[in-house]
Amino acid sequence: MPGGPRDLSADQLGAILTEIGEEMSEREDRGRVASYIPELAGVDPARFGMALALPDGQVLSTGDAAVGFSIQSVSKVFALAIALGRLGDQLWDRVGREPSGNPFNSILQLEHENGIPRNPFINAGAIVVTDAILTGHPPKALLGEILDFIRDAAGDENIHINEAVARSETETGHLNMALAHFIAAHGNLRNPVEMVLGAYFHQCAIEMSCVQLARAGRFLIAAPGAPRIVSLARVRRINALMLTCGHYDASGDFAYRVGLPGKSGVGGGILAVAPGRAAIAVWSPGLNARGNSALGSEAMEMLAKRTGWSVFG
Ligand code: GLU
């Protein structure tokens, strides 16, 4: 059924998800679970879940869609939405809007570009975003605000930070510490490095299920019935950044294969948006060589093909 976008009933969408879940359960090569954050290393690679939320909040799902996982860099979407709400276009004085073409934790460009990270979805850029929204707020209050934003968007109070994951990254996150100190040396951090990283690691350690994440992503669908918690103009911009920068140095490949804005995290989650139609979350902890969920990326491609959904027509 390839071709243009199709108006599919909830039953048809549910059947597509079930098919994808069945095909994925048979896969033997499931990628490698991230181990540089020790607390994530023990997650079972056999897990696979997928959920699709329609604008009205109806959710269809398959597999381990109700199991919580570490959303990691998917949190950068919510932090960016808050930052744009608070700072507006001033944010762009401190972080760029171009794809990096580099791995998520690369320090190379920062040196050439004087501590101004390429975009808000690589680690360096997300650290600057967290610093920007931390100013004037104790870290606890900021984390409360990020959690409230996500809980409101999902319509679900039962979303929390996994302290063990945050601690694990705090103890081992030397690359992020290096990035933050480098940015600070260039005068692009306003708060103490330890405080910014503490907030950043905790934001990454938010735990959600695919069902919760798909529901939380509905504000990006921009369709009647979906929550309107940021303006339509801002939704378009966040989606543009997800499309161009949401999968690090595989962003072009994800746009080519899936054709939808998406943001991945090293916990194996991906949030994608089919504007006007649905928000989709997938989780499978094994990563491919670029650090994106191996089965999750494939599942998104299958969904896009079978629904005909694409932002490119
Ligand atoms: N907390 C992770 C890190 O900073 C997030 C990376 C990711 O999910 O891509 O390394």
Residues whose N, C-alpha, C, O or C-beta is under 5 A from the ligand:
A	BS01	LIG	Q72 S73 F104 N123 C204 S264 G265 V266 G267
